[in-house]
């Protein structure tokens, strides 16, 4: 799995967490696109525990891939999970 963390203004944390197999790839369905080719999504290798901890602390998160979604489903809620070209993803935004 790949993890990226970025501190935003106001001490808010943005996290991206994706299955490693998605890094560097792009997926399209109709007019929707999931693009993990950008360097920001490449992140660093992370353990499941690191992913869980980061998403728990995040104010904003983009999470994608079967394995990563399964790890953090309690935080994001399965109703938030969408799919593009069969790839599950969720976007978390907290006030």
C-alpha positions, 0 to 999 in steps of 0.5 A: 500500500502507498501512503501520502500525508500533507499538512494543510493550513489550520493544522488539517491533514490530507491523506491519500492511501491506495493499493500499491498496484494502483500507483502510476495508473489511470482508470476511466469510465464514461466521463469519470477518471481516477488518475493515480499517475501523479507523484502525489499519489505515489507516496511511500510504502506503508503498513496496514497499521500506518494506513489505519492510523493516518486515515483516523487522524485525517481531516481529508482523505482519498482512499482507493483499492480493495485492500486499502478500503477494507482497512479503513471502512469503519472510518469512511463508511461503506456507503461512501465507496464508489467505483470507477472502472471497477476500482473502489474509492472514497473521498473523506471530507470532515468539517 
